[in-house]
């Protein structure tokens, strides 16, 4: 059965079709949930909440644009909704902050394992991790992030700068640990 037929059946509340849709997209959407969650259990909760929303709003999908993109937007918004409820962002007026890239200039640059980088990102404080993921990994603008998280553009820029600084420290610490063990 094709995706189009599966969507039609889901719009009719066909439980078997909903199960098939879940199987088809759950791993992709779970990886998104992991990026925006504090831990694995919260990511599982966000995935379940996202699918509840997806099945509740599937009649709103009008076959325009990518269905997978539609699913991803719902998943990101579902995960972010948890944080909007918590009001965990510090509201600061830092519109003057520049959006700067953090670079690490060191001789004999070692490759840092992707798993370590992902763990570092997940360890960031919530407000920094969310902005970092939205801006760096998903390509949202500060204006879009502000709208999604109900914060100012300046707060988004500030949180991104702080996330990058924390990640830089973690990477430098990792590299210094490697060097001290190799001596």
Secondary structure, DSSP 8 states (H G I E B T S, - for coil): --HHHHHHHHHTT-HHHHHHHHHHHHHHHHHHHHHTSSSHHHHHHHHHHHHHHHHHHGGG--S-S-HHHHHHHHHHHHHHHHHHHHT-S-----TT----------TT-----HHHHHHHHHHS-HHHHHHHIIIIIT---HHHHHHHHT--HHHHHHHHHHHHHHHHHHHHHHHHHHHHHH-
